[in-house]
Amino acid sequence: GSSYRDMCHILNVIDDKGFNCTLTDHSADYGMLSLQGPRSRDILEKICDADFSNKAFPFSSHKLVNVAGHEVRAMRLTFVGELGWELHVPTESLSAVYDAVMEAGKEFGIADAGYRAIDALSSEKGYKHWHEDVRPDTTPLEAGMAWLVNPKLKTDTDFLGRDALVAQKKNGLKQRLVCFKVKSPVPMVTLEAIYRNDEVCGYIRRTAFGYSVDCNVAWGYVENPAGVTLDWLRAGSYKVECMGEVYDAEMTLAAPFDPKNLRVKGDYSETIDQQDTVR
């Protein structure tokens, strides 16, 4: 998967740069439990010796904690758009930590979730999947991830791909990843054609049914040799072909679920219907 690709990439850089270092893959030595939802903090505070408040444990931070006598690295991250933590656990401790989490969560209605649920929730939230949303033939600018590279582009810091991104910012994008909400009665499976003003302009890269928004949520790159600008995107009328039928599609530039990112911050004061999606 992506871990193998990352390892190969790092090894190539070590070799190209002549660095005097080695890379050791410890992936098999650890497992990960992802605890997500509005009561995740309550559960962890029952079984851990740490403060999980926003101030003490902000988003995208991590620390070592003790769970049922086992040392665990807790990371405040999410791939489903909720308040939550990833617990990175030594393999031999996984069962004990899992049992402790599930026991502590009984009073809050804790339940296991499968990988298809993760796919659906992450699609609603617009979190990117390697090999679908982003691939070697796409750039951060095209994928709507400019926030990752813009700070460095404003400095003299060099990095792999910098020249290509500088040129792309100067010349403009020819394709861009956008989201479509499609009310088709049949499941979408990817590779469906995207129409803009009745002309094919791309295809769907990733899709899942969004139970929170009650429709298919599809992500795909739309292309235009003359350039893909925000005005060009917003001026179009879109449809998606699915199983030989063509359905109207609502194009959005932001995730259809919780576009304000409130839930990730632990704020559940607004319902999804109260939040506007950026179009």
C-alpha positions in Angstrom: 0.0 0.0 0.0 1.0 3.6 0.5 3.4 2.7 3.3 5.5 0.6 0.9 5.5 3.5 -1.6 6.6 5.9 1.1 9.4 3.7 2.1 10.6 3.4 -1.5 10.4 7.1 -1.9 12.5 7.8 1.2 15.0 5.1 0.2 15.4 6.8 -3.2 16.0 10.2 -1.6 18.6 8.7 0.8 20.4 7.1 -2.2 20.1 10.2 -4.5 21.4 12.6 -1.8 24.0 10.3 -0.5 22.8 10.5 3.1 24.6 8.4 5.7 21.5 6.9 7.3 19.3 3.8 7.3 15.5 3.3 7.2 13.9 0.6 9.3 10.2 -0.4 8.8 8.5 -1.0 12.1 4.9 -1.1 10.6 4.4 -4.7 11.7 5.4 -3.9 15.3 2.4 -1.6 15.9 -1.3 -1.6 15.3 -3.7 1.3 15.3 -7.1 1.8 17.0 -9.1 4.8 15.9 -11.5 6.1 18.5 -13.8 8.7 16.9 -17.0 10.6 17.9 -18.4 13.1 20.4 -17.7 10.8 23.4 -14.2 9.8 22.4 -12.6 12.2 24.9 -14.9 11.0 27.7 -13.8 7.4 27.0 -10.1 8.1 26.9 -10.2 10.2 30.1 -11.7 7.2 31.9 -8.8 4.9 31.1 -5.8 7.2 30.5 -3.5 9.1 32.7 -3.5 12.2 30.5 -5.5 15.5 30.0 -7.4 15.3 26.7 -8.8 18.8 26.7 -8.4 21.1 23.7 -5.8 23.2 25.5 -3.7 20.3 26.7 -4.1 18.1 23.6 -4.7 20.2 20.5 -5.5 18.8 17.1 -2.6 17.2 15.2 -0.5 16.7 18.4 0.5 13.5 20.1 1.8 12.1 23.4 2.6 8.9 25.1 -0.2 7.8 27.5 -0.9 4.7 29.6 -3.9 2.6 28.8 -4.6 -0.5 31.0 -0.9 -0.7 31.9 0.3 -0.4 28.3 2.2 2.5 26.8 0.3 3.9 23.8 1.0 6.8 21.5 -2.2 8.8 21.2 -2.5 11.2 18.2 -5.4 13.6 17.9 -6.2 12.9 14.3 -9.3 11.9 12.3 -10.1 10.4 8.9 -13.9 10.6 9.4 -14.4 14.2 10.4 -15.1 13.8 14.1 -13.5 14.6 17.5 -11.1 11.6 17.9 -7.8 10.1 18.5 -5.7 7.4 16.9 -4.1 5.0 19.4 -0.8 3.5 18.1 -0.2 0.4 20.1 2.5 -2.2 20.2 1.2 -5.4 18.5 1.4 -7.5 21.7 -0.8 -5.0 23.6 -3.5 -4.5 21.0 -6.1 -6.9 22.4 -5.7 -5.6 26.0 -6.0 -1.9 24.9 -9.0 -2.7 22.6 -10.8 -4.5 25.5 -10.2 -1.5 27.8 -11.5 1.0 25.3 -14.6 -1.1 24.6 -15.3 -1.6 28.3 -15.0 2.1 29.0 -17.2 3.0 26.1 -20.2 0.7 27.0 -22.0 3.5 28.8 -21.6 5.8 25.8 -22.9 3.2 23.3 -19.5 2.5 21.7 -19.6 0.3 18.6 -17.1 -1.1 16.0 -17.1 0.4 12.5 -15.9 -1.3 9.3 -13.7 0.0 6.6 -16.6 0.8 4.3 -17.9 3.2 6.9 -14.5 4.9 7.0 -14.6 5.2 3.2 -18.1 6.8 3.3 -17.3 9.2 6.1 -14.0 10.3 4.7 -15.6 10.9 1.3 -18.3 13.1 2.9 -15.5 15.0 4.7 -13.3 15.4 1.6 -10.3 13.6 3.2 -8.0 12.5 0.4 -7.2 8.8 -0.4 -3.9 8.0 -2.0 -4.3 6.2 -5.3 -7.8 7.6 -5.8 -8.0 11.3 -5.0 -4.3 11.9 -5.3 -1.8 10.0 -7.5 1.6 10.5 -9.1 -0.1 12.3 -12.0 -1.8 14.9 -9.8 -0.4 17.8 -7.8 -1.4 19.4 -4.4 -2.7 22.4 -6.3 -5.0 20.3 -8.5 -6.2 18.3 -5.5 -7.2 21.4 -3.5 -4.4 20.9 -1.1 -2.5 24.2 -1.7 -2.5 24.9 2.0 0.2 22.1 2.3 2.7 23.8 -0.1 1.8 27.5 -0.2 3.8 28.4 3.0 7.0 26.9 1.6 6.4 28.4 -1.9 6.4 31.8 -0.1 10.0 31.1 1.1 13.2 30.0 -0.6 13.0 26.5 0.8 13.7 23.9 -1.8 11.7 20.7 -2.1 11.0 18.0 -4.6 8.5 19.3 -7.2 8.9 22.9 -6.2 9.7 24.1 -9.8 6.6 22.2 -11.2 4.3 23.9 -8.6 5.8 27.4 -9.2 5.2 26.9 -13.0 1.6 25.6 -12.4 0.8 28.6 -10.2 2.0 30.9 -12.9 0.4 29.2 -15.8 -2.9 28.1 -14.1 -4.5 24.7 -13.6 -5.7 22.5 -16.4 -7.6 20.1 -14.0 -9.0 20.3 -10.5 -10.5 17.9 -8.0 -14.1 18.8 -7.1 -17.0 17.1 -5.3 -20.3 16.1 -6.7 -23.5 15.3 -4.8 -25.5 12.9 -7.0 -29.1 11.7 -6.3 -28.8 8.6 -8.5 -30.9 5.5 -7.4 -28.0 3.1 -8.2 -24.6 2.9 -6.5 -21.7 4.6 -8.1 -18.4 2.7 -8.4 -15.9 5.2 -9.9 -14.9 5.9 -13.5 -18.3 7.4 -14.2 -18.1 10.2 -16.8 -18.5 13.8 -15.7 -20.4 16.2 -18.0 -20.1 20.0 -17.9 -22.6 21.8 -20.0 -23.3 18.4 -21.7 -19.7 17.8 -22.7 -17.5 15.2 -21.0 -14.8 17.0 -18.9 -13.5 14.2 -16.7 -14.4 11.1 -14.7 -15.1 10.1 -11.1 -12.0 9.0 -9.1 -13.7 8.1 -5.8 -17.3 7.7 -4.6 -19.3 6.4 -1.7 -22.9 6.8 -0.4 -23.0 9.7 2.1 -25.5 8.6 4.7 -25.2 12.0 6.5 -26.1 13.9 3.3 -28.4 11.2 1.8 -26.8 11.0 -1.6 -23.9 9.6 -3.5 -20.7 11.7 -2.8 -18.3 11.5 -5.7 -14.9 13.2 -6.3 -13.4 13.6 -9.7 -11.0 15.8 -11.7 -12.6 18.1 -14.2 -10.3 19.2 -17.1 -10.2 22.2 -19.4 -7.2 22.8 -21.8 -7.9 26.6 -21.5 -7.7 26.5 -17.7 -9.8 25.5 -14.7 -10.6 28.6 -12.7 -13.1 29.0 -9.9 -15.3 31.1 -12.2 -15.2 28.5 -14.9 -16.2 25.8 -12.4 -19.1 27.8 -10.9 -20.4 28.7 -14.3 -21.0 25.1 -15.4 -23.9 22.8 -15.2 -22.9 19.3 -14.2 -24.2 15.7 -14.8 -22.7 12.3 -14.1 -23.3 9.2 -16.1 -24.0 6.1 -14.0 -24.9 2.6 -15.3 -25.9 4.1 -18.7 -28.1 6.8 -17.2 -27.2 10.5 -16.8 -28.1 12.2 -13.5 -27.9 15.8 -12.4 -24.9 16.5 -10.1 -24.4 19.4 -7.7 -20.8 20.5 -7.8 -19.1 21.8 -4.6 -15.7 23.1 -3.8 -15.7 21.9 -0.2 -16.7 18.9 1.7 -20.5 18.4 2.0 -20.2 17.3 5.6 -19.3 19.8 8.3 -17.5 22.3 6.0 -16.7 24.5 9.0 -14.7 21.7 10.7 -16.6 22.2 13.9 -16.8 18.5 14.9 -13.0 18.0 14.6 -12.7 20.7 17.2 -15.2 18.9 19.5 -18.0 21.5 18.7 -21.3 19.7 18.1 -23.4 22.8 18.6 -24.6 23.0 14.9 -26.4 20.4 12.9 -25.1 19.7 9.4 -28.2 21.4 7.9 -27.2 24.6 9.6 -23.8 24.7 7.7 -23.5 26.0 4.2 -21.3 24.2 1.7 -18.9 26.4 -0.4 -19.9 26.3 -4.1 
